[in-house]
Structure formats: C-alpha cells, structure tokens
Amino acid sequence: MRVSKEQAAENRRRVVEVAGALFRERGFNGIGVADLMKEAGLTHGGFYGQFASKEDLAVEACAHAMEVAAERWRGTAETKGDGALAALLDSYLSTRHRDHSGAGCPIAALGVDVARQGGVVRAAFTRGLRPFLEGLVRLVPGRSAEAKRRAALATLSGMVGALVLARAVDDPALSEEILEAARASLGKPEAAGE
C-alpha cells in the first residue's frame, strides 16, 4: 500500500519524536530500530525508507529534541523577564525534570552518551547546545561579554551536572539535596561570575 507524502512526513515526524524521547530515556544504544519503530506504531521495514541508518535518525532526533528544549528556554526567558534565570533554575533543577528524562533536557540525558557517538551525532549535539548557551549569556550577570560567557558556561555546566548526579544516585534525599544546593548556588550572582 502506497503512503501519501503527507502521511510519510507525519510518520517521519513521529519516529523522530519517539526516538528523541527513547534515546533520552535509554541512550542511543539502549533501543534497537525494531523496538523504536514499534513504539512509534510503525513497521520495522518502513525505517530504511525514511532513514539511511540509526545514526541518521540519532542526528535528526538529537537536533529536534535540542530545538524543542531550547524553544522552551526561550519561552521562559521571554515570559519571566528579570526572574527568567531563577525560573529556569527552578524548572531545570526540579524533581519533575529529574524524574522524566524522556521529556526533559537532551543535554543532561544524552551528554555522556553523545561523547561515545560518531562525529555527525556530536556535531548535531554541539549545534543544539549553542542556543542554550546564548540564552544564558543574556540572563547571567557579568561586567563584560567575556565574563557573561564564562558565567553562562559555568551555569549551564552546573545545571547539567547537578541533574545528572541527581538522577544517578539511589538515595532520594541526597538527590533532592543535590538539586536544592545547585539551585541555591547557581542562583546567586557571585556563583554566576559577576
């Protein structure tokens, strides 16, 4: 049965979105093509009609997940005004975000896994990281452009690192303590590099 161009585009979009969530939950090697397609509600055979390889899908899914997350950050920054950095920290370093990696930030969910991938996946991740950094540069305090960039890099690194650690430990109290300490530390102007 022939699929219309519109349906093919919708199927591809669905596979990319499902892959983005599953890669964030399980890692790039934590799910195979057959199971991924099953989760998307499509047949395994249809995969190679849309993607050259699993790596091709990983690039597209990573890029899409990064774009969606960066758009959420931009929306928070635009609606929260002077409280944007605090709002980002509260949302990012929350129990809800910690517990829902498949719908959360791809930087924290995929960062370690991306380092083990090929150059094209790492390049997509790097491109996707830049809008997060640029958004933070506008929000963090600093006396110069260089100081603001350093502060943004430190803030992003602290946010991601804290979330990774909070997800990794098996002690719920310690996990909450990590998130709270990071929110408090990163929310102070001196911690951000003023």
N, C-alpha and C positions, 0 to 999 in steps of 0.2 A: 504494500500500500504506500503510495506516494504521500509525502508530508508537504504541506504548503510552506512557502518561505516564512510566513508569519509564525506558523507553528514551529518550524525549525529554529527560528530566532528565540521563541519562547522557551523551547526545550533547552537550548544552549544557555540561556539566562538562568534557568532553573538549575542546571548542572553546575554552573559557576557558583551560584549562591549556596547550594547544598555543599559543594566541595569546600568553599570557604569556611563554612561552619564546621564541617567534619575535620578538615585539616587543623583548625584551631583547637578542636576537642582532642583529636587523636594523633596529630602530627602527620606529615606528608607520607610517611611510610606506615602509618597506623591503619590505613584503609586501602583496600585494593579497588581497582576500576569496577569490577563486577558489583561489589557491595555499594560503592558510591552511586553507580547508576541505579541500583535497586532502591536506594534511599531517595533518589530523585524521581522515582516512579517510571524509569525508562529501562530499555533493554541494554544489556552489555554490548550487543552488536552495534548499537547506534553511536557508541562513544567515538569510534575511529572515523565516523562520518563527519564529526564535528571538531575533533582534536587530533593533532598529529601524534601526541604522546601524553602520558600522565604529567610529564614535566611541562608541556604546553598548557595543560589545564592548571597546574600549580601556579604558573606565571600569571595567568588570567585571574584565577581565584584570589591569589595574593593581592594583585593590583586592585581588584574590585573591593575586597574587604578593607584594604587601606583607604580607598577613596570614600567608602561609606563611613568609616570611623572618623576620617578627617573632616568630613562634612558635619558629623555630629559635634565635633570640637568647635568648628566654625560657628555653628548654630548656638552653642553655649556661649561662646565669646561674644557674639552679637547681641544676645538677649540679656546677658548678665552684666554688661558694662564693666564698672570698676570691680565688681565681685566675680569676674569671669575666672580668674586663676583659682580662687577658693572653690568655686563651683566645680571646676574641672577636677581639682584635687579630691573634693568630696565624692564626686561621682566615680572617678577612676579608682580611688583607693577605698572602695566600698565593699562590704560583704557581698552584695548582689553581683558586682562585677567579678569579684574573686570566684564566685560560685557558678558563673555562666560563661565559661571561656569560649564556647562556640558562638556566642553572640557578642563577645567583647572585643577588646583591642587586639588586633593581629600582631602588634609589635611584641607584646608580652607573651602571647600564645604561641607565636611562631619563631620568635627571635633566635632561640637556641637551635631549633630545627633548621631554620634557613641557613645557618652557618655551615650545615652539612650538605647543602644542596649545590647544584651546579650554578655556574655564573649567571645564567639568564634569570633564575629564580632570585638570586641575591641582588641582581640589578633591579628587578621589579620591586623588591623589598626596599632597597635604597631609595629609589624614586618615590615610593609611597611614604617613606619616613620624612622626607623633606617638608611636606606641608604641616606636619605636627610640629616640627622644629620651628618653622617660620611663624606658625601661630603662637607658639610660646614666646618667641622673641618679642612679639608685640605686647605680651602680657606681663613679662617679668620686669622687675626694676633693674636699672643699671645706668651708669653715667655716660657710657659710650656704646656704640654699636657692637664693638668687640666684647665689652662687659656683658651686654644683654645676650649676645650669642652664647658666651660661656655659661651664663646663668641658665639659659634655655636648655643647653645640652645637659647641664647638671640636674636640672629639674626633671627633664624627660628621663634621664638615666635613673634618677631616684624613684620616680613613679613606676617605671617598668620593673626595676629591680625589686622594689617592695612588693609589687603584685606577684611577681614570680616566686619570691620567698613565701609570701602568704599562702599561695597555692600549694607550695611544695611541702610545707610542714604538716605533720599529722596531729598537732596539738591545736584545737580550735582557739584556746585562749591566747597562745603565742601568735597565731595567725592574726587575730584581732589586734593584738599589741603591735605587731609589725605595721599593719595598716594605719593605726592611730598615730604611732610615732612618725611615720612618713608624712602623714597629713600635717601634723604639727610642725615638723621640721621644715618641710618644703613650703609651707605656707608663710614662713617668716621671711621678710625681705632680706635679712642678712644671710639666710640659708640660700637664697636665690642669687646672691652675688652682688648686692648693692654696694 
